[in-house]
Amino acid sequence: MDIEKVYNDLVKYIPADQVLMNESMKNHTSFRIGGPADILVIPSHTEHIRHILEVCQKWDIPFMIMGNGSNLLVMDKGIRGVVIKMSGLFNGVSVEGTCIRAQSGILLSALSKKALQAGLAGLEFASGIPGTLGGAVAMNAGAYGGEMKDVVDWVQVMDFQGEIYNFYKEQLQFGYRTSYIQEKPLIVTEVNLSLKPGDPEESRAIMNELTKKRRDKQPLSLPSAGSVFKRPKGYYAGKLIEDAELKGFRIGDAQVSEKHAGFIVNLGNATAKDVIMLIETIKHKVKEDTGVELEHEIKIVGEE
């Protein structure tokens, strides 16, 4: 794979400062872990994405889509090929009546503020979710009783050949932390949300209360990828891990958070290998103690 040639093709249509070679993924994930990506591209409009796909097909090189890197563990040797980072510049938004239409790279925190400013209610639950709109829709992200399926009207996607399609809510097959989009070769490009008129002061109060709950319960002062495990039916992952006496347990600089056992935090120089070993230790101990099999919800990518 001649990365220089791929880079040269990409910068024919995309500004060079948006195409980064040998870029450390530590700079692009909330875990602050991961080796280099051969090329990381930050598109600012749909035609950029289409061009990236064409170049990758021309040179027959792999590519992956990422949002804000808040649910991502990148392995220590990094990622071969091209990483398309949707957050950063692909974040346009418009409001019409009770609908908000936004590009998929906008952060949920920023989008919830837009809704607040427009006097629209229904997105308060998402104000503290650290990811992008596109990633949130793909995995039906949720918190404090709300989920993306509650507010999504329709979604625009691009397939890997550059064709655009629209999917309406009933076609998206939303489930717990999943949707039709998640396992398909599709890139979310735009989302239309249907909200309702609200009282900005009431919405602000709800958002402030949810922010306080997060600060009180979650280890926001240390790098992490959020909640590591899906909630097992009938249980809470954090409680199972705490009952297994693993709160504070560490391997290298990867530690089960002392504040919330459902989180793994990076104490400074954790490697992906440290995190993987810690995940496996947690799974084994919880299974041994309770018979419950934990399933991780963070996405693990790259070369070991």
C-alpha positions as CSV (number, residue, x, y, z in Angstrom):
1,M,0.0,0.0,0.0
2,D,1.6,3.3,-1.1
3,I,0.2,5.7,1.5
4,E,1.9,8.7,-0.2
5,K,-0.1,8.1,-3.4
6,V,-3.3,7.7,-1.5
7,Y,-2.6,11.0,0.3
8,N,-1.8,12.8,-2.9
9,D,-5.2,11.6,-4.4
10,L,-7.1,12.7,-1.3
11,V,-5.6,16.3,-1.2
12,K,-6.7,16.9,-4.8
13,Y,-10.2,17.6,-3.5
14,I,-9.8,17.9,0.3
15,P,-7.7,20.6,2.0
16,A,-4.4,19.3,3.2
17,D,-4.9,20.3,6.8
18,Q,-7.9,17.9,6.9
19,V,-5.8,14.9,5.7
20,L,-3.3,13.7,8.3
21,M,-0.7,11.0,7.7
22,N,0.6,8.7,10.4
23,E,-1.7,10.4,12.9
24,S,-1.7,9.2,16.5
25,M,-5.2,8.0,17.5
26,K,-4.5,9.1,21.0
27,N,-5.4,12.6,19.8
28,H,-8.8,11.4,18.5
29,T,-10.2,9.1,21.2
30,S,-11.6,10.0,24.6
31,F,-9.5,7.0,26.0
32,R,-6.3,8.8,24.9
33,I,-5.1,5.4,23.7
34,G,-4.0,4.0,20.4
35,G,-1.3,3.8,17.7
36,P,-1.2,5.7,14.5
37,A,-3.7,5.7,11.6
38,D,-2.0,5.6,8.2
39,I,-4.3,8.4,7.1
40,L,-7.0,10.3,9.0
41,V,-9.4,12.5,7.1
42,I,-11.7,15.0,8.5
43,P,-14.4,15.8,5.9
44,S,-16.4,19.0,5.9
45,H,-19.1,18.1,3.4
46,T,-20.8,15.1,1.7
47,E,-18.7,15.3,-1.5
48,H,-15.5,14.9,0.6
49,I,-16.9,11.6,1.9
50,R,-17.7,10.4,-1.6
51,H,-14.2,11.3,-2.8
52,I,-12.6,9.4,0.1
53,L,-14.6,6.3,-0.8
54,E,-13.6,6.6,-4.5
55,V,-9.9,6.9,-3.5
56,C,-10.0,4.0,-1.2
57,Q,-11.7,1.8,-3.8
58,K,-9.2,3.0,-6.5
59,W,-6.2,1.9,-4.3
60,D,-8.1,-1.1,-2.7
61,I,-7.3,0.0,0.8
62,P,-9.5,-0.4,3.9
63,F,-11.3,2.4,5.6
64,M,-13.3,2.9,8.7
65,I,-15.8,5.5,10.0
66,M,-15.5,7.1,13.4
67,G,-17.4,9.9,15.2
68,N,-15.8,11.6,18.1
69,G,-13.9,8.6,19.3
70,S,-15.8,8.5,22.6
71,N,-16.7,4.8,22.4
72,L,-13.5,3.6,20.8
73,L,-10.5,1.6,21.9
74,V,-7.7,1.7,19.2
75,M,-5.1,-1.0,19.4
76,D,-1.5,-0.2,20.1
77,K,-0.2,-0.7,16.5
78,G,-2.8,1.6,15.2
79,I,-5.1,1.4,12.1
80,R,-4.0,0.5,8.6
81,G,-5.7,2.4,5.7
82,V,-7.9,5.4,6.1
83,V,-9.9,6.7,9.0
84,I,-12.8,9.0,8.2
85,K,-13.5,11.2,11.3
86,M,-17.0,12.6,11.1
87,S,-16.7,15.0,14.0
88,G,-14.9,18.3,13.8
89,L,-16.1,19.9,10.6
90,F,-19.1,17.9,9.4
91,N,-21.5,19.6,11.8
92,G,-24.0,21.9,10.0
93,V,-27.4,22.3,11.6
94,S,-30.7,24.0,10.8
95,V,-34.0,24.5,12.6
96,E,-37.4,24.6,11.0
97,G,-40.5,24.6,13.2
98,T,-40.1,21.7,15.6
99,C,-37.6,19.8,13.4
100,I,-33.9,20.0,13.6
101,R,-31.8,18.8,10.6
102,A,-28.1,18.3,11.3
103,Q,-25.1,16.7,9.7
104,S,-24.0,13.6,11.5
105,G,-20.7,14.9,12.8
106,I,-22.2,17.4,15.2
107,L,-21.7,16.5,18.9
108,L,-24.9,15.6,20.8
109,S,-23.9,18.2,23.5
110,A,-23.8,20.9,20.9
111,L,-27.1,19.7,19.3
112,S,-28.9,19.7,22.6
113,K,-27.9,23.3,23.2
114,K,-29.2,24.2,19.7
115,A,-32.5,22.6,20.7
116,L,-32.6,24.6,23.9
117,Q,-31.9,27.8,22.1
118,A,-34.7,27.1,19.7
119,G,-37.1,26.4,22.5
120,L,-37.5,22.8,21.6
121,A,-37.8,19.9,24.1
122,G,-37.1,16.2,23.9
123,L,-33.3,16.1,23.5
124,E,-32.4,17.0,27.1
125,F,-31.3,13.4,27.8
126,A,-28.6,13.6,25.2
127,S,-26.9,16.7,26.6
128,G,-24.2,14.8,28.4
129,I,-23.6,12.0,25.9
130,P,-20.1,12.6,24.5
131,G,-20.5,11.2,21.0
132,T,-21.7,12.5,17.6
133,L,-25.2,12.5,16.2
134,G,-24.4,9.8,13.6
135,G,-22.9,7.4,16.1
136,A,-25.7,8.0,18.5
137,V,-28.3,7.1,15.9
138,A,-26.4,4.0,14.7
139,M,-26.2,2.6,18.2
140,N,-29.5,4.1,19.5
141,A,-27.7,5.9,22.3
142,G,-29.6,6.8,25.3
143,A,-29.5,8.0,28.9
144,Y,-31.8,8.8,31.8
145,G,-34.9,7.4,30.2
146,G,-34.4,8.8,26.7
147,E,-33.1,7.2,23.5
148,M,-32.4,8.4,20.0
149,K,-35.4,6.4,18.7
150,D,-37.6,8.8,20.6
151,V,-36.6,11.8,18.5
152,V,-35.4,10.6,15.1
153,D,-37.7,11.2,12.2
154,W,-35.5,10.1,9.3
155,V,-31.9,9.5,8.5
156,Q,-29.9,10.2,5.4
157,V,-27.1,7.6,4.7
158,M,-24.4,7.1,2.0
159,D,-23.5,3.6,1.0
160,F,-19.9,2.6,0.2
161,Q,-20.5,3.3,-3.5
162,G,-21.4,6.9,-2.7
163,E,-25.1,6.6,-3.3
164,I,-27.5,8.5,-0.9
165,Y,-30.6,7.0,0.7
166,N,-33.2,8.0,3.3
167,F,-34.4,5.7,6.0
168,Y,-37.5,6.6,8.1
169,K,-37.8,5.8,11.8
170,E,-39.9,2.6,11.2
171,Q,-37.2,1.2,8.8
172,L,-34.3,1.7,11.3
173,Q,-35.2,-1.2,13.6
174,F,-34.0,0.5,16.7
175,G,-33.2,-1.8,19.7
176,Y,-31.2,-1.6,22.8
177,R,-27.9,0.0,21.7
178,T,-28.5,-1.1,18.1
179,S,-30.2,-0.2,14.8
180,Y,-30.4,-1.4,11.2
181,I,-27.5,0.9,10.3
182,Q,-25.0,-0.4,12.9
183,E,-24.0,-3.6,11.0
184,K,-24.6,-2.3,7.5
185,P,-22.1,-0.8,5.0
186,L,-23.7,2.7,5.5
187,I,-22.5,6.1,6.6
188,V,-24.9,8.4,8.4
189,T,-24.7,11.8,6.8
190,E,-27.7,13.7,8.0
191,V,-30.4,13.3,10.6
192,N,-33.8,14.9,11.0
193,L,-35.1,15.1,14.5
194,S,-38.7,15.7,15.5
195,L,-39.0,17.5,18.8
196,K,-41.8,19.5,20.5
197,P,-42.2,23.1,21.8
198,G,-40.8,23.5,25.2
199,D,-39.9,25.9,28.0
200,P,-36.2,26.8,27.7
201,E,-35.9,27.3,31.4
202,E,-37.4,23.9,32.2
203,S,-35.2,22.2,29.6
204,R,-32.1,24.0,31.0
205,A,-33.0,22.8,34.5
206,I,-33.3,19.2,33.3
207,M,-30.0,19.4,31.5
208,N,-28.3,20.9,34.5
209,E,-29.7,18.2,36.8
210,L,-28.5,15.4,34.4
211,T,-25.0,17.1,34.2
212,K,-24.9,17.1,38.0
213,K,-25.8,13.4,38.1
214,R,-23.1,12.5,35.7
215,R,-20.4,14.5,37.6
216,D,-21.5,12.9,40.8
217,K,-21.5,9.3,39.5
218,Q,-19.1,9.1,36.6
219,P,-15.2,9.5,36.4
220,L,-15.3,12.5,34.1
221,S,-11.9,13.7,35.2
222,L,-10.0,10.8,33.7
223,P,-9.8,9.5,30.1
224,S,-12.3,6.7,29.4
225,A,-14.6,5.4,26.7
226,G,-17.7,5.7,28.8
227,S,-19.5,2.6,30.1
228,V,-17.6,-0.5,29.0
229,F,-20.3,-3.1,29.1
230,K,-23.8,-3.5,28.0
231,R,-26.4,-3.8,30.7
232,P,-27.1,-7.5,31.2
233,K,-30.8,-8.4,31.4
234,G,-31.9,-8.0,35.0
235,Y,-28.6,-6.6,36.3
236,Y,-26.3,-3.6,36.2
237,A,-22.8,-4.2,35.0
238,G,-21.2,-1.7,37.4
239,K,-22.9,-3.4,40.4
240,L,-21.8,-6.9,39.2
241,I,-18.2,-5.6,38.9
242,E,-18.2,-3.9,42.2
243,D,-19.7,-7.1,43.9
244,A,-16.8,-9.0,42.3
245,E,-14.5,-6.7,44.4
246,L,-12.8,-5.3,41.2
247,K,-13.5,-1.6,41.9
248,G,-10.1,0.1,41.7
249,F,-8.4,-3.0,40.2
250,R,-5.8,-2.1,37.6
251,I,-3.6,-3.6,35.0
252,G,-0.8,-1.2,34.0
253,D,-2.4,2.2,33.8
254,A,-5.9,0.8,33.0
255,Q,-8.1,0.8,36.1
256,V,-11.6,-0.1,37.0
257,S,-12.9,3.3,38.1
258,E,-13.0,3.8,41.8
259,K,-16.0,6.1,41.3
260,H,-18.1,3.9,39.0
261,A,-17.1,0.2,38.4
262,G,-18.8,0.2,35.0
263,F,-16.0,2.5,33.6
264,I,-12.4,1.7,32.8
265,V,-10.1,4.7,33.1
266,N,-6.7,5.6,31.7
267,L,-4.5,6.7,34.6
268,G,-2.0,8.2,32.2
269,N,-0.1,5.7,30.1
270,A,-2.5,2.8,29.6
271,T,-2.1,0.7,26.5
272,A,-4.9,-1.0,24.6
273,K,-3.4,-4.3,25.7
274,D,-3.8,-3.2,29.4
275,V,-7.5,-2.4,28.7
276,I,-8.2,-5.7,26.9
277,M,-6.5,-7.7,29.7
278,L,-8.6,-5.8,32.2
279,I,-11.8,-6.4,30.3
280,E,-11.1,-10.1,30.1
281,T,-10.3,-10.3,33.8
282,I,-13.6,-8.5,34.6
283,K,-15.6,-10.9,32.4
284,H,-14.0,-14.0,33.9
285,K,-14.5,-12.9,37.5
286,V,-18.1,-11.8,37.0
287,K,-18.9,-15.1,35.1
288,E,-17.2,-17.1,37.9
289,D,-19.1,-15.3,40.6
290,T,-22.5,-15.0,39.1
291,G,-22.8,-16.9,35.9
292,V,-23.5,-13.7,34.0
293,E,-21.6,-13.1,30.8
294,L,-20.8,-9.4,30.3
295,E,-20.6,-8.1,26.7
296,H,-18.5,-5.0,26.0
297,E,-20.2,-2.1,24.2
298,I,-17.0,-0.2,23.3
299,K,-15.7,-0.7,19.8
300,I,-12.3,-2.2,19.5
301,V,-10.4,-1.5,16.3
302,G,-6.9,-1.7,14.8
303,E,-3.9,-4.0,14.9
304,E,-2.7,-5.8,18.1
